[in-house]
Structures are given as structure tokens and as C-alpha cells.
Amino acid sequence: MKHFTSANDIESAPSLVEEGLILKADPHQSKIGTNKTLGLIFFNPSLRTRLSTQKAAFNLGMNVIVMNIGKDGWNIEFEDGAVMNGATQEHIKDGVAVISEYVDILGVRTFPELKSKEKDYSEQVLNKFKEYSSVPVISLESATLHPLQSLADLITIEQHLIKRPKVVLTWAPHPKALPQAVPNSFLEWIKLTDADVTMTCPEGYELAEEFTEGVPIVNDQNEAFADADFIYAKNWSSYTHYGQVLDVREDWTITQEKMRLTNRGKFMHCLPIRRNVVATDDVIDNSIVYQQAKNRECAAQVVLKKILEANG
């Protein structure tokens, strides 16, 4: 594995999940990262991604350097050929080239502006890191995908050992416009398993066809929930009307009443979650969201281990 930025970078999702569970059972079995350094670059806030990836690196014996762009460093210029006589002091080409001289693996977390679909889906920031880095790059979330989260999601589902589970990805309300990265990525990864997958959302909130191809889309949330084994809730802004929050008449908040339509379904969410907006307190408090968050550690650890093995 050279980089880890999407499901396209891996050979087998089931084998990665299996190895992740082995590492979860014994996280200190390998010290392949001894005398190696992981650099983590954040363009936007993080709790689970930051802490779980640091912990995963420590489990492997790695050192970790963390930098928050916008607080710890110069303003970054991304345009090639730019005349830098304005607010930016450091070009991405120079910054990444230098950072990758200090580390053995480089993780980067970016965020979309939700203004231009073309710009966000071109993954400008992440791709600049891959272009100019001399070491492997891991996505800690990008403008359109969150592969570490999705790997943890698959590990969480696998732990429950349900044959061909019915998994429902459901849109849920939120007061702010959020990116499509988590749902895009979840669909990309869950389709690599034998799960029966359905997506439910209000009209106008359908995701890009490259992610929904082959996935039934139901606009009736109650219908979609029927007999589901897992309910994965997430808000996202409109892809068609890019970045917008559309008017929705129905109540899409996940309640215990809705969960009773499922097959004793397990509620999942990537966190942080707006309580009593995305889902009610009683749904969250009887969910597997903390287990899901814990699995971020072994997901990151197996990815780091695979990259270290492949790159010496």
C-alpha cells in the first residue's frame, strides 16, 4: 500500500477488516514503527481522527508530530504559478516537500468549501499532498471521502457477525451544511462487503452516482428502516444543489419509534452527533457509537502497519 486515500488503495476490504480485528485484540503485538515518525496535518478540527491515529501510531512504536494549519504555520498557497504578493506566505509545493523530509508517513485532514462541486471533488488539497510528498500519504478525511472512518465502520459491523446484514444509510437533520465525505466513503466501502445496502434520504439529497450506483435509494425513511440490522445516520448537504441545505417537510430525526421498525437494529454514527437533532438521546445511549469510535484506533493501526510493511 503506497497511499491510503480511498478504497481504491487497498487490495481486500475483508482481509483488512480481519487484520484490524486481530490488532484490536492485541494492539502491541507489532513494533514495526519503532524509530519511525508519523506527521499529522490538520486543516480543520478533529477529535476521534486525531486521537485514534496518534494512539494507533504509539501502539506500533512510532513517534508523532501534529500540526494545525492556520494556527501553527503560514497561510498556504495552492495555485501553481501564483504570484504570492498577498496573504499567503508558503506554497503547498514547498511546505509538503519540507514536511515529508521530517516524517515517514504523512496524514492530512482537509475539508470542502461547499461552494464549487468541481473544486471540492477534484480533491485539490489532498492531491497536492500526494504530488509533492516524498513519503506515503494517509487521508484523515478529505473533501469527498473519509476512508479511515469507513474502515472502522466495516470493522464494527463485522464484530456483530450477522450474515449478509441489511444496512441502511440514512440522511438526518443538522443545522449546518455538512460535506458528503462520510456517506460517500461509507457507500464506497460497504459495497465491498456482502451487506444488503439501502440509502434513504429526502428528495434532493441523493449523493453522486459514482457512490450510489447499485444502491437502492428510498425517500421513505420508515420503509427503508424495516427489518434493518444496522442504521447508519449522517447528515450531508445537497450534492445536486451543491452545498445547500434544502427544505425538508418530514421529520428525519432518528427516534426509538423508528428503531423499533428494524430487526433490533444497531444505531451507528461517526460522531460528533447533535443530540435530539440527528437522533434522540435514548437512541444514542443505546447505540454502538462508542464501539464504532474505539474501532477508529485499530483501523488506523492496520493502515499504518500495512504502509510500513510495504515501504520499509
Stockholm file with secondary structure:
# STOCKHOLM 1.0

chainA/1-312         MKHFTSANDIESAPSLVEEGLILKADPHQSKIGTNKTLGLIFFNPSLRTRLSTQKAAFNLGMNVIVMNIGKDGWNIEFEDGAVMNGATQEHIKDGVAVISEYVDILGVRTFPELKSKEKDYSEQVLNKFKEYSSVPVISLESATLHPLQSLADLITIEQHLIKRPKVVLTWAPHPKALPQAVPNSFLEWIKLTDADVTMTCPEGYELAEEFTEGVPIVNDQNEAFADADFIYAKNWSSYTHYGQVLDVREDWTITQEKMRLTNRGKFMHCLPIRRNVVATDDVIDNSIVYQQAKNRECAAQVVLKKILEANG
#=GR chainA/1-312 SS CCCBSSGGGCSCHHHHHHHHHHHHHSTTSCCTTTTCEEEEEESSCCSHHHHHHHHHHHHTTCEEEEEETTTTSCCEECSTTCCCCSSCCEEHHHHHHHHHHHCSEEEEECCCCSSCHHHHHTTHHHHHHHHHCSSCEEESCCSSCCHHHHHHHHHHHHHTCCSSCEEEEEECCCSSCCCSHHHHHHHHHHTTSSCEEEEECCTTCCCCHHHHTTCCEESCHHHHHTTCSEEEEECCCCTTTTTCCCCCCSCCCBCHHHHTTSSSCEEECCSCCCBTTTBCHHHHHTSSHHHHHHHHHHHHHHHHHHHHHHHC
#=GC SS_cons         CCCBSSGGGCSCHHHHHHHHHHHHHSTTSCCTTTTCEEEEEESSCCSHHHHHHHHHHHHTTCEEEEEETTTTSCCEECSTTCCCCSSCCEEHHHHHHHHHHHCSEEEEECCCCSSCHHHHHTTHHHHHHHHHCSSCEEESCCSSCCHHHHHHHHHHHHHTCCSSCEEEEEECCCSSCCCSHHHHHHHHHHTTSSCEEEEECCTTCCCCHHHHTTCCEESCHHHHHTTCSEEEEECCCCTTTTTCCCCCCSCCCBCHHHHTTSSSCEEECCSCCCBTTTBCHHHHHTSSHHHHHHHHHHHHHHHHHHHHHHHC
//
